[in-house]
Amino acid sequence: MIENITISSTVLIAMIVGLVQVAKWAGLSTRYAGLLAVICGIILGGINYYFNVGLAASLVSGIIMGLIASGAYSGTKALLK
C-alpha cells in the first residue's frame, strides 16, 4: 500500500505543478500560485486518499503535496509581499 501512495503522490505533485502553471498562463498572479497549489493539493489529495486512509490523512497529505509542488519558501515569500 505504501508503494501505491508514493507513486500516486508523485503523479499528483506533477499534476498540481501543471495546474498551477496553466492558471499562471491564464493570468493568475504569481503571488497566489503557492496558495493555489496548496488548494489543488488538498482537493486532489482528498479525492485520491479519502477511499484509502481517511479524510484527515488525505487533507494533510494534500497540503504536503501542494507545498512540495509550489515550494514552501517561495510561495510564502511571494504571498507575504
CORKAFEN-V766528 format. One line per field, one symbol per residue. phi: phi as a letter, one per 30 degrees, with the letter a starting at -180 (. if undefined). Layout:
phi = ???
This chain:
phi = .dddddddddddddddedddddddddjddeecddddddddddddddddcedcbjdddddddddddddddcieddddddddd
